[in-house]
Structure formats: structure tokens, C-alpha cells
């Protein structure tokens, strides 16, 4: 009788270790799956905002963004090219494209996915009757909780 008790006790211990091992593997596997899911669904940062020097709250960061816009879309370049590029990068028109001063906004929160920080940006411009840019400006803000 004493042997049966020891065998049962050992088998319960083995079963406990097996259950614990299965739970650990399941938790680790679930964590890897969730991490992969979260990183794949995070929205991509627009090219115009990549490699930014700061959070956008200081003048140097804002000047950097305006300079980048002016290099990418110099005066007298095509407004249609600007609009197409902004659209492809996730910016949405904020004003009527017939307005004197036009603008488009980007908000990472509107793009879905998981992102801890919120990135917002605005590009504003004017164009002449021929569809050529006469002025361009912009700003951005990267806010983290």
C-alpha cells in the first residue's frame, strides 16, 4: 500500500511539472504572437517626418520640418505633386483645395494599429492659378504619455 501512494505522489508531481511547462510555453508563445501582431499593425511614419530631431515642441524642430518641406517641394513646383505625395504618406486635406490657403493634416491616431506616442503634423501651402506652389509651411508634434 505504501508503494502505491509514492507512485501516485510522483505521478502527480510529474503531471504538475508538465502542466507548468505547457503554461510557460503557451504564455511565451502568446507573448511573441502579440508582439509580432502589434509591431506589424503600427502605422508607418510618413517619409517627411522620419529622422526628426525632436518632439516638435521647440523652434529648431519646427524649422527643420519647414526646411524639409521646402527642399522636397520648392517654390513653383507642382501643387498636384505635393497633394499626391501628402496623400500617399497619410495626410488628409483639411481645407477645400480651392481655398486660398490650403492644408493637410496627419494624425497617427487616425491610422489604427498600436502606437504609444501620437504624431500629428500639418502642411499648409498656397498656389497660383497655374497650380504652382507660391508658399509652403508646416509643423508637427510628437506627444508621448
SULZIDA-V583195 format. One record per residue. N is the residue number from 0. RES is the residue in three letters. BURIAL is # if it has 16 or more other ideal C-beta (glycine too) atoms within 10 Angstrom, else .. Layout:
<<N	RES	BURIAL> <N	RES	BURIAL>>
//
This chain:
<<0	UNK	.> <1	UNK	.> <2	UNK	.> <3	UNK	.> <4	UNK	.> <5	UNK	.> <6	UNK	.> <7	UNK	.> <8	UNK	.> <9	UNK	.> <10	UNK	.> <11	UNK	.> <12	UNK	.> <13	UNK	.> <14	UNK	.> <15	UNK	.> <16	UNK	.> <17	UNK	.> <18	UNK	.> <19	UNK	.> <20	UNK	.> <21	UNK	.> <22	UNK	.> <23	UNK	.> <24	UNK	.> <25	UNK	.> <26	UNK	.> <27	UNK	.> <28	UNK	.> <29	UNK	.> <30	UNK	.> <31	UNK	.> <32	UNK	.> <33	UNK	.> <34	UNK	.> <35	UNK	.> <36	UNK	.> <37	UNK	.> <38	UNK	.> <39	UNK	.> <40	UNK	.> <41	UNK	.> <42	UNK	#> <43	UNK	.> <44	UNK	#> <45	UNK	#> <46	UNK	.> <47	UNK	#> <48	UNK	#> <49	UNK	.> <50	UNK	.> <51	UNK	#> <52	UNK	.> <53	UNK	.> <54	UNK	.> <55	UNK	#> <56	UNK	.> <57	UNK	.> <58	UNK	.> <59	UNK	.> <60	UNK	#> <61	UNK	#> <62	UNK	.> <63	UNK	#> <64	UNK	#> <65	UNK	.> <66	UNK	.> <67	UNK	#> <68	UNK	#> <69	UNK	#> <70	UNK	.> <71	UNK	.> <72	UNK	#> <73	UNK	.> <74	UNK	.> <75	UNK	.> <76	UNK	#> <77	UNK	.> <78	UNK	#> <79	UNK	.> <80	UNK	.> <81	UNK	#> <82	UNK	#> <83	UNK	.> <84	UNK	#> <85	UNK	#> <86	UNK	.> <87	UNK	.> <88	UNK	#> <89	UNK	#> <90	UNK	#> <91	UNK	.> <92	UNK	.> <93	UNK	.> <94	UNK	.> <95	UNK	.> <96	UNK	.> <97	UNK	.> <98	UNK	.> <99	UNK	.> <100	UNK	.> <101	UNK	#> <102	UNK	#> <103	UNK	#> <104	UNK	#> <105	UNK	#> <106	UNK	.> <107	UNK	#> <108	UNK	.> <109	UNK	.> <110	UNK	.> <111	UNK	.> <112	UNK	.> <113	UNK	.> <114	UNK	#> <115	UNK	.> <116	UNK	.> <117	UNK	.> <118	UNK	#> <119	UNK	#> <120	UNK	#> <121	UNK	#> <122	UNK	#> <123	UNK	#> <124	UNK	#> <125	UNK	.> <126	UNK	#> <127	UNK	.> <128	UNK	.> <129	UNK	.> <130	UNK	.> <131	UNK	.> <132	UNK	#> <133	UNK	.> <134	UNK	.> <135	UNK	#> <136	UNK	#> <137	UNK	#> <138	UNK	.> <139	UNK	#> <140	UNK	.> <141	UNK	#> <142	UNK	.> <143	UNK	.> <144	UNK	.>>
//
